[in-house]
Amino acid sequence: MTVPSYLRTPAVPLHRAWNTWAAHRYLDMIFKPLGIHLSPLFFAASAGRAIHPGPGSSIRLGAHHTDGSRVAARLDHAGTVLDWSWTKQSMFDLEAQWTTERNGEWGLRFWVTLVLRQEDGAHWHYDEASGVATCTVGPRTVAVAPRRRPLLVTGHATEAEVGHEFESRGYWYLESRGTAAPVLALRFNLEEAASNAIRVAIADRRDLAINRALAMTEAKPAPDEDAPRAAVRDIMGWNTIWDDVNHRPYITCSRNWDLKKFGGFGFWLNDTAVNALLVSLFDADQARETLSVILSAATPEGNLPCIMTGNDAWVDRTQAPLVSFIAWQVYQRTGNRALLEIAYPILRANNLWLRRARDGNGNGLLEFGSSDVGLGLYKGTKLAAKDESFMDNSPMHDEASWNEASRTLDSEDVGLNSLCCLDSMSLARMAEVLGENPEPHLAHAAELRGKISRELWDSSRGIFANRLWSGRFVASVTPTSFFPLLAGAAEAAQVQALLAKLDDAQWFGGAPPLPSVARHDPSLRDNVYWRGRIWPILNWLVWNGLKPHDKARAARLRSSSWDLFQRSWQDRRLAPENYHPDSGEGLDQPDTDPFYSWTALLPFMMTEGEG
C-alpha cells in the first residue's frame, strides 16, 4: 500500500502531530503529517530586531504538555513582555493566544507576526473577505483565522525574507503585500492587537476547514497537574523535537544544543533511557518510542553505543548499564509486554558484551574501557573509558591508567559492577515475564554481588570504593559508593556504615544533596561537572538504593532533592544540568545547561510516593 503523499510522516501519532518540533525554536507549532509550520515572529523597532524565540532568547518557558495540547511561554523582547500560548481543541484544531504584559515601546512599533509555510512549498492563500488564510495539501486544507484581523498580509518566497524585511526596511514597507505565496506573513502590532487569538483548523475540504476555524470558541486549558508531575511533563515537552535525519520524534537531552554541530541529531545512551522513564508518566507509546531510539542503535558486537549523532558513533564504548533497570520500570508502569519482547534480547546481548569486554584482568570484576571498533572520537584513550562511566571528569578516575593490552582502565569500578549486577537482576525479571530462563542472570548477579561485597569494600574507611589492579583503593569516592545498595551487595554492617557516611557532613551529608564527590575531597572545590557538582541522576540512583533499606532516609533525600530543584524552577523555570554543591545554584558556571532533560528526575522522585 502506498502512503498518500500528503501524509508526510504517517508514523507520528495524531494526538502528538501538532507540536513544537523545531529544535531551534520554542514557539513554532508544526503539524508533521502535512508539513505545516506556524511560526511566531516578534519585531521590536527600538532594537531593529525580528526574532523567532529559541535558545538564547529572553523567554520563560511555561507549561508544555508532552502531546503539545498546551504550550505556554513568556517572552521579553527589547523590554516588551507578552505571554504566548497554543492550546489544542482536538487532534486537528488549535488556538494561539497572546497578551501583552508590558510595553517596552509604543505598541505601534512592536509587531507580532504569524509566518505560515508548508515544507514542500505549497502556496498559502489569504481571503480578505473572510480574513482567513488557507493551505491545501492533497485533500486536506489548513485554515488560519485570526479573531482580530492582521493589519498587513505579505507574501514571500522564503520564511527568512520576513524577518530580513522587518530589519532592513522597517514595518512600514508595503511592496511585499500579497495574498498568495509559499510563505504568508499575518502581521499585527500591539497598538491594535495588544491581545489576540488565532484559530487553526484542518478538514478535508476548504470550506469545511474555514467554517471550523471561524466557529471555534475560545480554548479553555485543562486544570494543571500537581507541581512535581507538571514539572516532569514540561521538561519532557520542551525537549521533545523532530529528528530530520532519521525522520522520527525523540526527546533530546537539551533543546539548547545546536544540533547542526552534531550532524542534525544526537543522543546519549543513559540520558535517553531516563527520558523514556520520565515520559512514561504521561504516554506509554512515547516511552516505547524513546527506548526504541537507543535499542535500534545496538551494534553487531552486542553493545549499546555511548552516543549516536549525525557526525559520530561511539560504538567502541557503551555507558554504565542502566537501560534494563529503566526498561523494567517502564514495563511496570505501562504493562507493555511487547516492549520487553523487543528490548530483552538486545539488553541481554549488551550485558554479555559488557562482561566479556570489560573484565580486563580476568578476575570477574569490571572496568571501564574502549574497544577496538568503530571510528569514534577519543577511541582507545583513557578519556574514552571515562566517557563510558557517564561521569567523565570525575576524580574517581584520576588515579586510574589506560591499559592498552586490555583496552580498559586498571581500576575496578564499584558503580559499574553494581549497575551490571542490577542489570542482570532486571534481565532475570524480564526473562520470567517472557517465559525465558532467568537462572543465568540470577547466577551472575549472585556471583557479582559477592565480589562487590568482599573485594570493593574499604574497611579502613567504611565505604565501597574503586580499586586499582595493584590492590590499593582509590582515594576519591563518589555517590557510586552507594550503588551496591541497588544491587543488594551490601551486608548489614556495610549498610549501616554507608548510611552513616550519607549523614556525615564531611562525606555526603549536608544540604543540598548529593555532591558528586565526598565533601572533604579537595576536588569538590573544582566545581566543574563531575568534580563536586550535584547531579540529578546520582540523587535518583542513590534514592532507589536507599528505599529497600531505610525509607526515612530515602524520603529525606527525595524531599531535599525537590527543594533543590524548586530553587531554580519556581521563579525562573530553569532545570539546570547540575548544581553547585553548597549554594545549589545551577548557572554559576558556564558548563551547565539551563534546561536539561534528566533534571526532571528530581520532581519525578516526588511522583513516586513516600519510599
Secondary structure, 3 states (H helix, E strand, C coil): CCCCCCCCCCCCCHHHCEECCCCCCCCCEEECCCCEEEEEEEEECCCCEEECCCCCCCEEEEEECCCCCEEEEEEEECCEEEEEEEEECCCCCEEEEEEEEECCCCHHHEEEEEEEEECCCCCEEEECCCCEEEEEECCEEEEEEECCCCCEEEEECCCHHHHHHHHHHCCCCCCCECCEECEEEEEEECCCCCEEEEEEEEECCHHHHHHHHHHCCCCCCCCCCCHHHHHHHHHHHHCEEEECCCCEEEECCCCCCCHHHHCCCEEEHHHHHHHHHHHCCCCHHHHHHHHHHHHCCCCCCCCCCCEEECCCECCCCCCCCCHHHHHHHHHHHHCCHHHHHHHHHHHHHHHHHHHHHCCCCCCCCCCCECCCCCCCCCCCCHHHHHHHCCCCCCHHHCCCCEECCCCEECEECHHHHHHHHHHHHHHHHHHHHHCCCCHHHHHHHHHHHHHHHHHCEECCCCEECCEECCCCECCCCCHHHHCHHHHCCCCHHHHHHHHHHHHCCCCCCCCCCCECCCCCCHHHHHCECCECCECHHHHHHHHHHHCCCCHHHHHHHHHHHHHHHHHHHCCCCCECCCECCCCCCCCCCCCCCCECHHHHHHHHHHHCCCC
